[in-house]
Amino acid sequence: MKKNLPPGIALVTDNGSRMKNLFLLVAFVMLCFTGYGQSRSDKMYDHLSGHDGVTHFLFSKNMTDAFNINLGDDEDEKQVTGHLTKIRFMSYNPEKGNLSGDQFLGKAIDYLPKSVYKKYEDEESHNDDAEIWLMGKRDKYQECHVFIQNNNQNGLRFVVSFFGDFLVEDIEGLKKAGKEFSDE
């Protein structure tokens, strides 16, 4: 007995076909969600860490609890406050890699979609050797990435990233903290 079904809908009666369709549906859903929980910046680290000349490491939540990131001078202390979940650090040595230092940082920055991440700019940042990209709104951020240049073409380049749900009261101080992480 055939049922009247709307056009485009077929009645599957074969158990093998049902299993095949179910498998295909599950496979499609899994493909759609692959990488869903990973931020674009995590993909940046994952992809670039496999290149020659790259060294990277991660401070997990347990390690970041040991950090107290103070910004500013002793008289005018400001802090990164909130829930810092991890800090990632990556250095690149152009003498050991296939890219120039500037190409490496450019490639790293390209992993950050400009619709989500915003470049921090002020009057002093044009002549600076560090570039900051933020994900969040106003003073509350989920990610802050400090890309550190080097005047020496063969010198090391650095990326320092802060993740969590935090407030930054002093962006210039955070840039300074990122530079201090990268001091040789």
C-alpha positions in Angstrom: 0.0 0.0 0.0 1.5 3.3 -1.1 1.0 6.5 0.9 0.4 9.8 -0.7 3.5 11.8 0.1 4.4 15.4 -0.9 6.6 15.8 -3.9 10.3 15.2 -3.2 9.6 13.0 -0.1 10.3 9.3 -0.7 9.3 6.5 1.6 12.3 4.3 2.4 11.4 0.7 3.1 14.8 -1.0 2.9 16.5 -1.2 6.3 19.9 -1.0 4.6 18.9 2.3 2.9 17.7 3.7 6.2 21.0 2.9 7.9 22.9 4.4 5.0 20.8 7.6 5.1 21.2 7.8 8.9 25.0 7.4 8.6 25.2 10.1 5.9 23.2 12.5 8.0 25.4 11.9 11.1 28.5 12.3 9.0 27.2 15.6 7.6 26.3 16.9 11.0 29.8 16.0 12.4 31.5 17.7 9.5 29.5 20.9 10.1 30.6 21.0 13.7 34.3 20.1 13.2 36.4 22.9 14.7 33.3 24.7 16.0 34.6 25.1 19.6 38.0 26.3 18.4 38.7 30.0 18.0 40.3 31.3 14.8 43.4 32.3 16.9 43.7 28.6 18.1 43.7 27.6 14.4 46.5 30.2 13.9 48.6 28.6 16.6 47.8 25.1 15.5 48.7 25.8 11.8 51.8 27.9 12.3 53.3 25.8 15.1 54.1 23.1 12.5 56.4 25.5 10.5 60.2 25.4 10.8 61.6 28.1 13.0 58.5 28.2 15.3 58.5 27.6 19.0 55.3 27.8 21.0 53.8 27.0 24.4 50.7 27.5 26.4 50.0 28.5 29.9 46.8 26.7 31.0 44.3 28.1 33.5 46.1 26.5 36.4 49.3 28.2 35.4 47.6 31.6 34.7 46.3 31.6 38.3 50.0 32.0 39.3 50.3 35.2 37.1 49.5 38.6 38.4 49.6 40.8 35.4 50.2 44.4 36.6 50.2 47.2 34.1 51.6 50.7 34.5 54.1 52.2 36.9 54.2 51.6 40.6 52.3 54.7 41.4 49.6 54.1 38.8 49.1 50.3 38.9 46.4 48.9 36.6 45.6 45.2 36.2 44.1 42.8 33.7 41.1 41.7 35.8 38.6 39.0 35.2 38.9 35.4 34.3 42.1 34.7 32.3 41.9 31.1 31.0 45.1 30.7 29.1 48.1 32.5 27.6 49.7 31.3 24.4 53.1 32.3 23.2 54.8 31.8 19.8 58.2 32.9 18.5 59.4 32.7 15.0 63.1 32.7 13.9 63.3 33.7 10.2 66.8 32.2 9.9 65.3 28.7 10.6 62.0 29.1 8.7 60.9 29.5 5.2 59.3 32.9 5.6 60.6 36.3 6.5 59.7 37.7 9.9 57.2 40.1 8.4 55.6 37.5 6.2 55.2 35.2 9.3 53.5 37.9 11.3 51.3 38.9 8.3 50.2 35.3 7.9 49.5 35.0 11.6 47.4 38.2 11.5 45.5 37.0 8.5 44.1 34.1 10.6 42.1 36.7 12.6 38.9 37.5 10.7 38.5 41.3 10.6 34.8 41.0 11.2 35.5 39.6 14.7 38.9 41.0 15.6 39.7 44.7 15.7 43.1 46.2 15.5 43.9 48.5 18.4 45.3 51.8 17.1 46.3 55.0 18.8 48.6 57.9 17.9 51.7 56.2 19.2 51.0 52.7 17.7 52.1 53.8 14.1 55.7 54.0 15.1 55.6 51.0 17.4 57.1 47.6 17.0 53.9 45.9 18.4 50.5 45.5 17.0 47.4 44.5 19.1 44.3 42.7 17.9 41.3 42.4 20.2 38.1 40.3 20.2 35.4 41.7 22.4 33.6 45.0 23.0 34.7 48.2 24.6 37.0 47.3 27.6 35.8 43.7 28.0 37.6 41.2 25.9 37.7 37.5 25.3 41.0 37.5 23.4 44.0 39.9 23.1 46.8 39.2 20.7 50.1 41.1 20.7 52.2 40.7 17.5 55.8 41.9 18.1 58.0 43.0 15.2 61.7 43.3 15.2 63.8 46.0 13.5 66.4 43.4 12.5 65.1 41.5 9.5 66.6 38.3 10.7 65.5 38.8 14.3 62.8 36.9 16.2 59.1 37.7 15.9 56.6 37.0 18.7 52.9 36.5 19.2 51.5 36.6 22.8 47.8 35.9 23.2 45.6 36.3 26.3 42.3 34.4 26.5 39.4 34.6 28.9 36.7 37.0 29.9 38.6 40.0 31.2 38.8 43.8 31.4 41.8 45.7 30.3 42.1 49.1 31.8 45.3 49.9 30.0 46.0 48.6 26.5 49.4 50.2 26.3 50.3 48.3 29.5 49.1 45.0 28.1 51.3 45.7 25.0 54.2 46.2 27.4 53.4 43.0 29.2 53.4 41.1 25.9 56.8 42.6 25.0 58.1 41.5 28.4 57.0 38.0 27.8 59.0 38.0 24.6 62.2 39.6 25.9 65.2 37.5 25.1 
